[in-house]
Each structure stands twice: as C-alpha cells, then as structure tokens.
Amino acid sequence: MAITRRGFLAAPAALSAALLPGGLLAALEAETPPIADLSSWESVRDQFALDPAWMHFASFFIASHPAPVQAAIEAYRRAIDRNPFHVVEHGMFSDGADNIHQQVQAEIAQYLGARPHEVCLAGNTTTGLALVYQGLPLQAGDEVLCTTHDHYSHHEAIRLAIQRSGASMRKVPLFEDAAAATADALVHTLLKAVGPRTRVLGLTWVHSSSGIRLPIREIAAALRARAGQPVLLVVDGVHGLGATDETVATMGCDYFCAGTHKWMFAPRGTGLVWASAENWARLRPVIPSFTDLDQYTAWERDAAPSSPTTADRMSPGGFHAYEHQWAAAAAFRMHRQMGRARVAARIRELNNQCKAGLAANRKVRLHTPMAPELSAGLVSFEVEGLAPADVVRQLAARRIVASTSPYAVTYARLAPSLVNTAEEVERAVRAVREISG
C-alpha cells in the first residue's frame, strides 16, 4: 500500500496498515481535515479555539493547540486506543519511513536547518537543560558562567549539576537597564566575564523577565574568536523558537534547549534539544533511552555502549504521551507553511506597535529594548504607582490576559503574537493608559 500524507496529519502516513485492524488507516485518512489556508492572519487565528471574549496576550506561557495540531493529537490518540501495542511498537521501533519518532525528528530538523540525528526529543525546556548540564563532563575546578537574568530552571539545572561534579557556577549581570542595552555592549560584557576556569556559558536567548533578545550569533562568534580554552555555549531558546527568523543550527551555540509548546504551538509537554554529533558525543546520558539501539544491544550483552553518545541516547526513555510527542511534527509543518520570515515579521510588527504605544505613556517604564533585533515577542513594563500584579488584575478586569514575570524583580508583560490583531494591541495599550491614570 502506498504511503501518503494529507494536510498536517502525519499519523496515517506513518502507520503500517499491515499491523493495524482492517480499514483503520483509510478511516484515519478520511477523518483528516483539508489543508488549512494560512495565507491570512485571520485564517491563522481561526485555527485556535481561544475564548473570543478575551484578548490573549500571554499565549507564550503555554499554547492553545491549533486545529492542525489538535487533529493530529486526536488521530494518534484514536489509533493508540484502538490498538495500543501495534501502533506504539511499530511507530517507535520500526525501521525507515514507518518510524514516527524519526519522522518527528526529521520535521523538526528541517525547521532548525539541522540533521534529524541531531535532534533529541524532550518534554520541555527544563528537562532539556537538565539533560545537557547533567551530561556535561564537568570536574572540580571547572566553572559554569551564566547571567543574573536567567530563569529559575536554567539556574537550578546548573546548580544541581555542579553539586554532583564539584564544579562552580558564577552569575554576572549583563546590563543595568535592558531597554538601553546594545549588542556590542552585551558581547563585550560576556567576553570580559569569561575567566580561565570557564568551561560552559549558559545564556537565555529571549529573556522572559525583560523581553530582551540576546545576539546569540554574535556572542557565539566572539567566543570562538577569543584565545584560550574553548567555552561551550548552552542556550535556553524557548522564547525565540517560533517567534524569530533564525536558523538554530547555524547560530553558533553548542546546545539549544527549548520547549515547543509555546511559540511553536506544538502539543503541551513537548520540547527538543539540538546539538551537533560532536557535541552530543561529549555528554553522558542520565536517563535510559528507548530510541538508541546501540544502548539496548549493549545491555543485552551485559556491557556498556562502545559507540559515542547521540541525540537518541540522550532522549529520555520510558513510555510517553505519544499522541502529543508525535503530533509535534504538525506544529512544525504549520510554521513552515506560514513561513518563518513571515511569522517573525508579524510578531515584530505587533510588538513594535505595543512598545511604541507604551513608550508614549509618561507613566510607563518600558524594560524591553525598542530595537527589533534586541527583542522578540515579549514586552515588559512597569506602571508608575502600581505593582505589576495589580496591572495584570486591572487588565483582566478589561478582559485582557496579561502576565507578570516570575522573578525576584517582576514586571508586567504583554506578548502580542499570531493570535492577536493590531486593533487588540491598540486596545491593550489604551487599557494601560487608563490604568495609569
């Protein structure tokens, strides 16, 4: 039987009809909705089942599943519920085109500009960071350098790793005022902070605190150009992936960790780690894998694997919510159909409008840089005389979903995304003006 694809739904194409109850493959294909028209932003917004009574400016937190992703989840769920052994056994462990796990890796790799074997599937950014830092061969005397601005998950992933290795962690500030930062100053500050014992530099691409976007490509190039011991660059990229026009595999970082259930719109509980084969080989796995054949056959021989560590060997084993993990491919196909440059331009347009509107308010202090190259989809700000939580509450009273940044020093945040319109951005800016008095 010929293998075909329809729309965003990968399940019918991936499952072998020979292993499934009669007619299931045809039934699933018949249930597949036609390819969505994503040529307008209105049609893109129509893919989301968001409550229309609200304006949603916190979609970066965790995504509403768009229709193509929801359809893929439901198709996989039905297939697994009908015949769980055959579907999971074949989808995970078959060879070639029938292996859904490998198809998902290939779809993600195409978006990243990478090779499928360089993509490790993980549950979220936190898990990805932990896999990398726990896997690095750090030793006593080594230093992991990071910044004071990184998220709890990044700091804790480092702290837990150095507790076991005897290495140390040092945090440095990159700026006093994110809104006034420049690319040159950021690169200079980081290079100056690198010391003789620094072996790893951990950075956040787009900060969920201030909304600043670090110039990772320039930082990576500067690190490689400096004299002295090489420094590995680990990036938390969750708020850049799906919101910027950047090819991850050529940015210059050594490890890129990101959840895909935010700006990418992939199913909740999905994420990735990207690295080159050379950098995967540096790591020591911390969780048994279900997708690395060498590891399994070595176990059968009662031996340790003799081949280098790979992305598959680092991917956490055990059974997962496969209907979610496999449906991640639908989200990446959706983004490729919309066009990465087009998506980034739309997010930039809406965020520029939001920043300009807030900056015109004398009672608002903007923390996100105005420069588009140093920002992405998050706008952080303060309103004079009001706590950030109060700003969010007053916006909620106007049916506007905003958020506060979960840091010791917190700000209010608006995050214009593909689910928003220019008119909604204007209404949100106007609401902040009303709140500020």
SVG drawing of the C-alpha trace seen along z (x, -y; Angstrom):
<svg xmlns="http://www.w3.org/2000/svg" viewBox="-17 -61 62 72">
<polyline fill="none" stroke="black" stroke-width="0.4" points="0.0,0.0 1.4,-3.4 2.3,-5.7 0.6,-9.2 0.2,-12.3 -2.8,-14.7 -2.6,-18.1 -0.8,-18.3 -1.7,-14.9 1.3,-12.6 -0.3,-9.6 -2.0,-7.9 1.2,-8.2 3.4,-6.8 1.4,-3.7 1.7,-0.5 -1.7,0.8 -0.5,4.3 -0.1,4.0 -3.4,2.3 -7.0,3.5 -8.5,3.6 -9.6,0.2 -8.1,-1.9 -5.6,-3.6 -8.2,-4.5 -10.6,-5.7 -8.0,-8.0 -7.2,-9.5 -10.9,-10.1 -11.1,-11.9 -8.2,-14.2 -9.4,-17.8 -8.3,-19.5 -5.2,-21.6 -5.9,-24.9 -5.5,-28.1 -2.9,-30.1 -2.4,-32.9 -4.0,-35.5 -3.5,-36.2 -7.3,-35.9 -7.2,-32.3 -4.2,-31.6 -6.2,-32.9 -9.2,-30.8 -7.0,-27.7 -7.2,-28.4 -10.1,-27.7 -9.3,-30.6 -12.2,-32.2 -13.2,-35.2 -14.4,-37.1 -10.8,-37.7 -7.8,-39.3 -4.9,-36.8 -1.6,-38.4 0.0,-35.5 0.0,-32.8 3.7,-32.4 3.1,-30.8 1.6,-27.6 -0.1,-27.3 -3.7,-26.6 -3.4,-23.7 -4.2,-25.0 -6.6,-22.9 -3.9,-21.0 -2.1,-20.0 -5.3,-19.1 -6.3,-16.9 -3.0,-15.1 -3.3,-14.5 -6.8,-13.1 -5.9,-10.9 -2.9,-9.4 -5.0,-9.0 -7.7,-7.1 -5.1,-4.9 -3.4,-4.1 -6.6,-3.5 -7.8,-1.1 -4.6,1.0 -2.0,-0.3 0.6,2.5 0.8,2.4 0.7,-1.4 3.3,-2.2 5.5,0.8 5.6,0.0 5.6,-3.8 8.6,-3.7 10.7,-0.7 10.1,0.0 12.7,-0.8 12.6,-3.6 9.6,-5.6 7.3,-3.8 9.2,-5.1 7.1,-8.0 9.8,-9.1 12.3,-9.5 9.7,-11.4 9.2,-13.9 13.0,-14.4 13.1,-14.9 10.3,-17.5 11.9,-19.4 15.3,-19.2 14.1,-20.8 12.8,-23.8 16.0,-24.1 18.3,-23.7 19.7,-20.6 20.0,-16.9 17.4,-14.5 20.0,-12.6 21.0,-15.9 17.5,-16.4 16.7,-15.0 13.1,-14.9 12.4,-16.1 9.4,-17.1 10.2,-20.8 13.0,-23.3 13.6,-22.4 14.2,-18.8 16.4,-19.7 18.6,-22.0 18.9,-19.3 19.9,-16.6 22.7,-18.9 24.1,-20.1 24.0,-16.8 25.5,-15.2 28.5,-17.5 31.7,-16.0 32.3,-18.9 35.1,-18.5 36.2,-20.1 37.7,-23.5 35.6,-24.0 33.2,-26.9 29.8,-27.4 29.2,-31.0 25.6,-32.3 23.8,-35.6 21.7,-37.0 18.8,-37.4 18.2,-33.7 15.1,-31.8 14.9,-29.6 15.0,-26.4 18.3,-27.4 20.0,-28.4 18.7,-25.3 19.8,-23.0 23.3,-24.3 23.3,-24.2 22.1,-20.6 24.8,-19.6 27.7,-21.3 26.7,-19.8 27.4,-16.4 30.6,-17.4 32.3,-19.7 32.4,-22.5 31.3,-26.0 28.7,-28.5 29.2,-32.2 26.4,-34.7 27.1,-38.0 24.8,-40.9 24.7,-41.8 23.1,-45.3 21.6,-47.7 18.7,-48.6 17.7,-46.1 15.9,-48.8 19.2,-50.7 21.4,-47.7 23.3,-47.4 24.5,-44.3 28.1,-45.5 27.9,-46.1 26.3,-42.7 29.0,-40.9 31.8,-42.9 30.3,-42.2 30.2,-38.5 33.6,-38.2 35.0,-40.2 33.3,-37.8 34.8,-34.7 37.6,-33.5 40.4,-31.0 38.3,-28.3 35.1,-28.9 34.2,-25.8 30.5,-26.5 28.5,-29.6 24.7,-29.4 22.5,-32.0 18.9,-32.7 18.1,-33.8 14.9,-35.8 14.5,-36.8 11.1,-36.3 11.9,-38.9 12.7,-41.9 11.9,-40.7 15.5,-41.4 16.8,-39.1 20.5,-38.4 22.6,-38.5 23.5,-34.8 25.1,-34.6 27.4,-37.5 28.2,-36.1 29.0,-32.7 31.3,-34.1 33.1,-36.2 33.6,-33.2 35.1,-31.2 37.4,-34.1 38.9,-34.6 42.2,-32.9 42.3,-30.4 40.3,-27.3 37.2,-26.7 33.9,-27.5 30.7,-25.6 27.6,-27.7 24.3,-26.4 21.2,-28.3 17.7,-28.3 15.9,-29.2 12.2,-28.7 11.0,-32.3 12.9,-32.7 12.0,-29.4 8.9,-30.1 9.0,-33.9 12.1,-34.9 13.6,-34.3 16.7,-32.5 18.2,-29.1 19.0,-27.5 21.6,-25.0 23.8,-27.9 23.5,-30.3 26.8,-29.0 25.6,-27.7 26.7,-24.2 23.4,-23.1 20.0,-24.6 17.2,-23.7 13.6,-24.7 10.0,-23.6 7.9,-23.6 4.5,-24.2 4.9,-27.9 5.6,-30.0 5.8,-26.8 2.2,-25.8 3.3,-22.1 1.4,-19.9 1.7,-20.6 4.6,-18.6 6.9,-18.6 10.4,-20.0 13.7,-19.5 17.5,-19.8 19.7,-20.4 23.4,-19.8 25.9,-18.6 27.1,-15.0 30.4,-16.2 28.7,-17.9 26.3,-15.0 29.4,-12.8 30.7,-15.0 27.7,-14.1 27.0,-11.3 23.3,-10.1 21.4,-10.4 18.2,-8.6 17.9,-5.2 16.9,-5.7 14.2,-3.8 15.4,-5.0 19.1,-4.2 19.6,-0.7 23.3,-0.6 22.5,-1.2 19.9,1.6 22.0,4.2 24.9,3.3 22.6,4.1 21.7,7.4 25.4,8.2 25.7,7.0 28.1,4.3 28.3,0.5 27.8,-1.0 31.0,-1.5 29.7,-4.0 29.6,-7.8 26.6,-9.4 23.9,-10.5 20.8,-12.7 18.7,-9.5 20.8,-8.1 20.2,-11.4 16.4,-11.3 14.6,-10.2 13.1,-6.7 10.1,-5.2 6.6,-5.5 5.4,-8.9 2.1,-10.6 2.9,-9.6 -0.2,-11.3 1.4,-14.6 5.0,-13.8 4.3,-12.6 1.8,-15.4 4.7,-17.9 5.5,-17.4 2.2,-19.0 3.2,-22.3 6.5,-22.5 4.7,-21.9 2.2,-24.6 5.1,-27.0 6.8,-26.1 3.6,-26.6 3.1,-30.1 6.8,-30.9 9.4,-31.6 10.3,-35.1 6.6,-36.0 5.8,-34.8 8.7,-36.8 7.7,-39.9 4.2,-39.7 5.3,-39.3 7.8,-42.1 5.1,-44.4 2.7,-43.8 5.4,-44.1 6.8,-47.3 3.3,-48.8 2.9,-47.7 6.3,-49.1 5.7,-52.4 2.3,-52.8 3.5,-52.0 6.6,-54.2 4.4,-57.2 2.8,-56.9 4.8,-59.0 3.8,-56.8 5.1,-53.6 8.6,-52.5 9.5,-50.1 12.1,-47.4 12.2,-45.7 14.5,-47.3 12.8,-49.2 15.3,-47.8 13.6,-44.9 17.0,-43.0 17.2,-43.0 13.6,-42.0 11.1,-39.4 7.5,-38.7 7.6,-39.8 7.1,-43.4 7.9,-44.0 6.9,-47.2 6.0,-49.0 3.3,-51.4 4.1,-54.2 2.5,-53.7 1.2,-50.2 2.5,-46.8 2.8,-44.5 0.3,-42.1 -2.2,-45.0 -1.6,-46.0 -2.4,-42.4 -5.5,-42.3 -6.8,-45.6 -6.2,-44.4 -8.0,-41.2 -11.0,-43.2 -11.0,-44.6 -10.9,-41.1 -7.2,-41.4 -4.9,-38.4 -1.5,-39.7 1.1,-38.2 3.8,-39.0 7.4,-37.8 8.2,-35.1 11.4,-36.6 12.6,-38.3 12.1,-41.6 8.9,-41.3 7.3,-43.3 4.0,-43.3 4.1,-41.7 2.1,-41.9 3.1,-39.4 1.5,-40.2 1.5,-37.1 -0.2,-35.5 -3.4,-35.1 -3.7,-38.9 -4.6,-41.8 -3.3,-45.3 -6.7,-46.6 -6.3,-44.4 -2.8,-45.7 -4.2,-49.3 -6.9,-48.3 -4.3,-46.8 -2.2,-49.9 -5.2,-52.1 -6.2,-50.0 -2.7,-50.5 -3.2,-54.3 -6.5,-54.1 -4.9,-52.2 -2.0,-54.6 -4.4,-57.5"/>
</svg>
